[in-house]
Amino acid sequence: MRMTVVQVMWEDWADRGVALPDYQTAGAAGADICANLPEADRVAGIVLAPMQRVVVPTGIRVAISIGYEMQIRPRSGLAVKFGISLPNTPGTIDSDYRGPLGVALVNLGAQAYTVRHGDRIAQCVIAPVIQASFQVVDILNETARGAGGFGSTGRS
């Protein structure tokens, strides 16, 4: 198994009793990320109305090794049970970003949903990154698919 280290730093205001990103099983690809709410929001939580978007704080900052990214992905249980997802999934945290780690959530469900302090709200996957160079050409090579776009390989 390939391994890298992600350095984590608490925000000054953060509740250090909230779990840091953690893998729930030995074979998990994603580490769960928890909501770490400012003190004023800890009792009531953050209410997401249907179709509302909000950035939920995690109380941490991270340093990711060069050549990697942190992908922020929805948790399947929240998506299936309550319609809670990410509007930009997967979200990317670049290796040179050092700001606060927030998770953009959207409520696609029919009912309001309350994010509670300490809730597992997303998962992060650490993935290798390959940067490419981009070259202008006069013609592209042919493929069997050709210019077939959205849905072109699906049902007719």
N, C-alpha and C positions, 0 to 999 in steps of 0.2 A: 504494500500500500504506500502510495506517495503521500508525504506529509510536509506541511509548512506550518509556520507559527504565525498566528494573528495576535498582535499585541493589543491589549484592551486597557483603556484608561477611564476611570469613573469621572463623570461630570461632578463639579463641586456640590451641587444641590441633590445629587442622586441618592436614592435609598440603597445602600450597599447590601441590604438584606434580600434584594431582588436577584434572582439567579442570572448569571452571565450566560451567553450563548452556550448551549449544551446539547450533545447528541443523546437522544432518549434510548437508543439501542445500539448495539455494537455494529450493526450493518447500516445504520442510518446515513444517508447522503447529506441531509440537512441538519443543522443545529438549530434548535428552537430559540427564538428571540422573544424576550418578555417586555411588556410595557412597564416603564418606570416613570410614573407620573409625578409632576411637580406636587409639592405638599398640598397646595390648595385644591387639587383634583383627586387626591388619593381616596377620600371617603366616597364621593359621589361617582367617580369614574368619568369617562368621556362618553357621552351619548352620541351615537351615529344614527341619524334619521335615514330612512330609505333614500338611496341615491346620493347621500352626502359623502364627501371625501374629507379626510383629516389626516394630518401627519401626527403620529403618536410617538412621543419621545421614548427612548430606551435608556437614557441616562449614561450612555457610554460613547466613547470615540474609539476608533480602531486604526491600526496601522497594518496594512496588508502588504506582503512581500511583493516586490517588483516582479512582473510576469504572472501575477494572479489578479483576480477580481473576487469580490464578494457579491454573489447574486442573492437578492432578497426575493423570496417566493411566498405565495400564500400557503397557509396550513389547510390541508384538504378537509379536515373536520369542520373548521369554521366556514369554509366555502359551502360544503354540502348541507350542514345543519342550519346555518344562519345567513348565507349569502355574502359573507365577509371575504373580500378579496383585495388584491392590489390593483390600482388603476394602471400601473406601469410594470406589469409582471413579465419577466423578472426585472426588478430594479437592479442597477449595477452600482456598487461602491468601488471606485477606482483605487488603485494602489497609492496614488498621490493625494487622496482626500484625507483630511485630518479633522474635519468638522464633526458636529454632533450627529450621531446615527439616529435618524428618524425613519419610521415606517409609514408610508402612505397607504392608508386603508380606504376602501370604499364599501358601502353597504348596498349590495345588490338585492337584498331581501325585501320582503314586504313589511317587516316590523322593525322598529327601532332596536338597536343593539348597543349595550353598554360595555365598553372596554374598561375592565377593572385593573387597578394597580397590581402588577405582578403577573397578569395574564400572559400566556404564550400567544403571541399575535402573528408571528410569521416564522419563517425558517431561512437560514442562510446556508448557501452552498459555496464553498471556495473552489474556484475553477481556474485552470491555466488560461492565459490569454496569449494569442499570437497576433502581433500587429502586422499589417500588410502594407505594401506600397501600392499605389494606384497609378495605372499607366493608361494613357489614352491610345486607342488603336483605331484603325479604319474599319475592321471587320472582326466579328466574334466567331469562334469555331461553332460548327453545327452540332446539335444534339437531337436525340429522338423526340424530346419534348418540345424543342424549339421555343416559340414565343408564347406557348400556352400559359395563361395566367391563373388567377384565383379560381380554384375549383376545377381546373382543366384535367386533373388526374383523378377526380372523384366520380361519383355516380352521374350518369347522363340524364 
